[in-house]
Amino acid sequence: MFPGKLVRRLSCPTAIFVRRWGVQGRKMTGTAGKLFLGQEEAKKLDQVLMGDEGGYTLEQLMELAGQSCAVAIVKEYGVIKSGSVVVLCGPGNNGGDGLVVARHLVQFGFTDVQLVYPAEPKHQHFVKLLKQVENHNVPVTKNLPDLSSCKLVVDALFGFSFRPPLREPYSAMAQQVNDSGIPVAAVDIPSGWDVEKGPPSEGVTFTNVSMLISLTCPKPCAAKFNGPHYLGGRFIPKQFKEFSYFPFPEGTEVVIKL
């Protein structure tokens, strides 16, 4: 159970401080008062959520995050039944979120979901997620499929712990998607971006990002994105909500459009 007074506002209205956890968020100018968590802050928050006080497992967080991303995609694009949706999954936790996204899109009624997963799963949980995807008749390949009928690409390659640049085979995939002009839904951050600064000055990154789905809290690079922006992942305790500066989903919603 979380202590009753974990969170307090600082006298300066540009930040919050989670007294016992040591996680500090910050507002950024020109971003309509949104709160952002930087790379190290986001790592620390994940550790807290999966620690003794948070009580979550990685598997729980991944399921909640992936489901919220799938819901956000439906809210923005509807259920796509004509043409394919290609989900690109990286080797880490962001890729695990993508595995969950693919399964939920099928459950929501998408008729042609394809998954690209170049890496070999490193943990048993990822093996199980792949099995779940395969049980939903989602084809899994290591290379990009034919994109001629693709309506949307989901970028679940790398998340907030990534440091540019994109490397092979992921940079080649990003370039192919860029050349196709297909819109991209980015999970947490667009792959190839610097989590603090946004698009890199050199190297390949996705240039057709049409929506961003931040998880837990927006990261600083989100200030450089001007398209539809959603916030998903309902696993922050109520005490955090009461003292934060950004909105949380209400009622039965699992995402909110910022």
N, C-alpha and C positions, 0 to 999 in steps of 0.2 A: 504494500500500500504506500502511496506517495505521501510524504509529509505535507502537512497542511499549508506551510508557508515557504515553499521552495522558491517562489519567484517574487521579485519586487522590481518596481521601476526605479531607474536612476533619476536623480534630479534633472539631469540633462535628457530632453525628450528625444534624443537621437539614437538611443540604444536601450536594450533590456539586458539585465544580467540575471542569470539563473544562479542564485547565490551558492547553492550547495553543489550544483553540477559544474559550474565554471564555464558555461556556454554563453557567449555573448553574441547577440545579433546586432546589426547596424542598419540604420536607414541610409539611403543614398540620395543625393540631390537629383532632382529632375525625374523622380520615379514615383510620383504620386504617393509618397509616404510608405512605400512597401518595405518590409523588412527582408534583409538578405542574410544568409549564413555563408561565410567563406569556407574554403576547402578544409582547413584545420578545424574550424568550428563545427562543420557538418560531420566530420569524422568523429569528433568528440561526442556529438549528440547521438550518433549511431551506437557508439560504445555504451553510452548511458542507457539508451533504449533496450539494448541487449544485455545489460548488466543486471546485477542483483536488484537494483531499485526499479529499473524499467520493466524487467520480467519478460520481455519479448524474445522470441527466437528469430534467427535470420529467416527461417522459412515463413514465419508469420508475416514479417515485414515485407518480404518479397511478394507474397500472395496479395496482401492489401495494396501494395504499390502497383503491381501489374494489373489488378482488377480496376483500380482507379484510372489508369492510363487507357485501358480499353473503353471504359465508360466515357472518358473525355473525347476519345476518337469518335464514338457514336454521336455524342452531342454536337461535335463540329461537322462531321461528314455524313451522319446518318449511317444506316446499315448498308454497306456496299454489296450489292448482289450481281452487278454487271462489271466484270473486271476483277483483277486480283489485288490483294494486299500482301506486300512482301515485308516480313519482319526480319531485320538484321540484328543478330545477337552476338555480342562480344563475349570474351572469355570470363568476365567477372560478374559481379552482382547486377550490374546494369543489364547484362545479357540474360541473367536469370529473370529479371523483371520482364524482359522481352518474351521469354518462354511462356510466362504466365499471360502476357498480353495476347499472344497468338491463340492460346486455348480459349480465353474468354471471348475473343472476337468470333470464333466459331460458335460458341454457345449463344452469342447474341444474334446469330443469323447470317454472318458473312459467309458467302458460298465458296470463296476461293482464297484461302489464306495459305501462304507459303513461307517457310522459315529457312533462313540462311544462318548456319552455325558452324563456322570454320574450325573452331577449337574442339579438342576432346574434353569432355566434362571432367573437371578435377575433383569434384566432390559427389558423394552419393546423392545428395539432394538434387543436383543438376541432372544426374542420370534419371532420377524419378520424374523430374519436370519434362525431360525429353520423352520419356515413355508416355506421360499424360498427353503430350502434344501428338505423338504418333497414334495414340488411341482415338484421337479426334480427326484422324485421317488428314493430318497436315503433313505435306511432303517436306522433308528436311534434307537440305543439301549443304555442301561446303562452299559452293560458288553461286554467284548471282544467277537466277533463272532468266529466261526471256522476259524482258520488261515491256514488250509491245502492248500487252493488255493490262498492264499494271496501273492502278488508279492512285495508289498511295504506298509510300515506303515508310515503315516505322524504324526509326534510328534508335536501337537499344544496344549500341556498340560499347560506348564508354560513358561513365558517369562523372561525378564530381571529383573523384580521386585521380582522374587522368591528367597527364601532362603532355601537351603537344610536342612533336607533331604526330599525326596519324602515320602508322607504318603499314607495310604490306602484311596481309592481303587487304587490309581495311581501307587504305588510301585508294587503291585501285577501285574498290567497290564504290566509295564515295564519288570518285571521278565519273564512273559509269552512270551513277544516279544523277549527278549534276548534268551530264551530257544529255540524259533522257528528258530533263525538264519536269520529271514527276515530282509532285509535292511530297514533302517529308514531315512526318510528325516526330519530334525529338523528345526522347524520354530523359528528363531531368536537365541535361544540357545538350546542345548539338555536338555530336562527336567531332573532335578536332579543335573545339574551342578551348581557350584557357578559362578555367572556372572563375577566375577573378577578373580577367580583362576582356573576355569575349573572343571574337574572331582573331586568329593569329595573323601576323603580317606576312607570313610565308607558310607554305605547306598546303596540303589539300584538306578541305573541310566541306561540309554540306552547304551548298549555296541556295538550295530550294526549300529551306525550312519554312513550312507554312503554318505550323503551330508548335508551341512549346508546352510540355507538361512537367512542371516542377514538382518534385516530391519532397514532402515534409515542409520545406521552406524554399523559396526561390534563392538561387545562388547569384552572386554579384554580376555574372555575365548576362543574366536575364535582362539587365538594364539596357543592353545593346540590342535586344530583340523587340521588334515593333508589331509583330503579328498577334494572333489569338494566343492567349497565355492562360493556362489552367494550373490550379494547384490541387494535387491529389495526395492521398495517403493519410487516412484518419487513424493515426496512432499516437498523436501527441496528447498527453494527459490534460484533463480539463483545467488544471491549475496553470498550465502554459498558455492555454487559449485566453484565459481571463486577463493576462498581462501582456499579450503580444500586440503588434501593430498591424498585422495583416489578417484578413478574414479567413475563417475556416468554413468548410461545408456545414450546412445546417440540416436538421431533420434527418432524413434517410439518405441524403446525397453523399457521395464519396469523393466528389470533385467540386471545385468552384471556379468559375471563370473570373480572372482578375481584370 
